[in-house]
Amino acid sequence: MAITLITGAIKSGKSEFAEKKSLVHKQLTYIALSQSLPDDKNWQKKIKIHKSRRPSSWETIENDDLLYIFKNVSGPLLIDSIGGFVVKNINVDDNQWKKNLLQLNRFLTEYKSDIIIVGEQVGWGLVSEYKIGNIFTERIGEVLRDITSISSDNWLTINGKAIKLDNIFCDI
């Protein structure tokens, strides 16, 4: 079992890079971790682009409850993206958030097959003037840091390029 984490900003190429890295698996479950938002034309366009890149042999699950999904799948996974876990938990209090984060980490470390996770890099710019934006930024940072610590393969995508972080980092 190996965990690969691929992070980057919007339009950095992180999903496409994750999909390319996942092609080593003939059978794979693609977890589209979000709500479908059928009335959002831009979101639907983005979903269509993502779907067009996936091999027909991959199973797709569109669901925003990652903890439920882990209990009901097996085999290699591509999770796109872990920010959906944060959104699902955006309104829970800090104690419940910590419990859910610990449960996620347990599921990840105990899972019996490869997992490729796409994650959003945020917080490199201005601090949000909205409480919910700050909660998202803090929580996605926690999730990414936790996943990085258990991942054997960590990547950052920027402008359509990927940097293997494991080769150039030092632990803080």
LINCORFEN-V483540 format. One record per residue. PSI is psi as a letter, one per 30 degrees, with the letter a starting at -180 (* if undefined). OMEGA is omega in radians with two decimals (none if undefined). BURIAL is b if it has 9 or more other ideal C-beta (glycine too) atoms within 8 Angstrom, else e. Layout:
{{PSI & OMEGA & BURIAL} {PSI & OMEGA & BURIAL}}
This chain:
{{k & 3.10 & e} {k & 3.05 & e} {k & 3.06 & b} {k & 3.09 & b} {k & 3.11 & b} {j & -3.11 & b} {l & 3.09 & b} {l & 3.14 & b} {l & 3.06 & b} {k & 3.10 & e} {g & 3.13 & e} {f & -3.11 & b} {g & -3.05 & b} {e & 3.14 & b} {e & -3.14 & b} {e & 3.11 & e} {e & 3.11 & b} {e & 3.12 & b} {e & 3.12 & b} {e & 3.11 & e} {f & -3.11 & b} {f & -3.08 & b} {f & 3.07 & e} {f & -3.13 & e} {j & 3.07 & b} {e & 3.10 & e} {k & -3.10 & e} {k & 3.02 & b} {k & 3.13 & b} {j & 3.13 & b} {j & 3.04 & b} {j & -2.95 & b} {i & 3.12 & b} {l & 2.97 & b} {l & -3.05 & e} {f & 3.10 & e} {i & -3.04 & e} {f & -3.13 & e} {f & -3.13 & e} {j & -3.06 & e} {e & 3.12 & e} {e & 3.12 & e} {e & 3.13 & b} {e & 3.10 & b} {e & 3.13 & e} {e & 3.11 & e} {e & -3.14 & b} {e & 3.11 & e} {e & 3.14 & e} {e & -3.12 & b} {e & -3.09 & e} {f & -3.12 & e} {f & -3.04 & e} {k & 3.03 & b} {k & -3.13 & e} {f & -3.14 & e} {f & 3.12 & e} {k & 3.01 & b} {k & 3.09 & e} {k & 3.02 & b} {j & 3.09 & b} {j & -3.04 & e} {k & 3.13 & b} {g & -3.11 & b} {i & -3.06 & e} {e & -3.12 & b} {e & 3.06 & b} {e & -3.10 & e} {e & -3.12 & b} {e & -3.13 & b} {f & -2.97 & e} {g & 3.12 & e} {l & 3.01 & b} {l & -3.13 & e} {l & -3.09 & b} {k & -3.13 & b} {k & 2.89 & b} {j & -3.13 & b} {j & -3.10 & b} {j & 0.04 & b} {l & -3.04 & b} {f & 3.05 & b} {f & 3.07 & b} {e & 3.06 & b} {e & 3.12 & b} {e & 3.14 & b} {e & 3.13 & b} {e & -3.07 & b} {g & -3.02 & b} {e & -3.07 & b} {g & 3.10 & e} {l & 3.13 & e} {l & -3.04 & e} {e & 3.13 & e} {e & 3.12 & e} {e & 3.09 & b} {e & -3.14 & b} {e & 3.12 & e} {e & -3.14 & e} {e & 3.10 & b} {e & 3.09 & b} {e & 3.11 & e} {e & 3.08 & b} {e & -3.13 & b} {e & 3.11 & b} {e & 3.11 & e} {e & -3.13 & b} {e & -3.08 & b} {f & -3.12 & e} {f & -3.09 & e} {k & -2.96 & b} {g & -3.14 & e} {l & -3.13 & b} {k & 3.08 & b} {k & 2.98 & b} {k & -3.06 & b} {k & 3.03 & b} {k & 3.14 & b} {k & -3.12 & b} {k & 3.00 & b} {j & 3.08 & b} {l & 3.08 & b} {g & 3.11 & e} {f & -3.08 & e} {b & -3.10 & e} {l & 3.02 & e} {k & -3.11 & e} {k & 3.05 & b} {f & -3.10 & e} {k & -3.13 & e} {e & -3.09 & e} {e & 3.09 & e} {e & 3.11 & b} {e & 3.09 & b} {e & 3.13 & b} {e & -3.10 & b} {e & 3.14 & b} {e & -3.06 & e} {e & 3.10 & b} {e & 3.06 & b} {e & 3.09 & b} {e & -3.12 & b} {e & -3.09 & b} {e & 3.13 & b} {e & 3.12 & e} {e & -3.11 & b} {e & 3.10 & b} {e & -3.09 & b} {f & 3.13 & e} {f & -3.13 & b} {k & 3.08 & b} {f & -3.04 & e} {j & -3.05 & b} {k & -3.07 & b} {k & 3.00 & b} {k & 3.10 & b} {k & 3.13 & b} {k & 3.03 & b} {h & 3.11 & e} {g & 3.09 & e} {l & 3.14 & e} {k & 3.12 & b} {k & 3.09 & b} {j & -3.04 & b} {f & -3.10 & b} {f & -3.11 & e} {f & -3.00 & e} {g & -3.03 & e} {l & 2.87 & e} {k & -3.13 & e} {k & 3.11 & e} {* & none & e}}
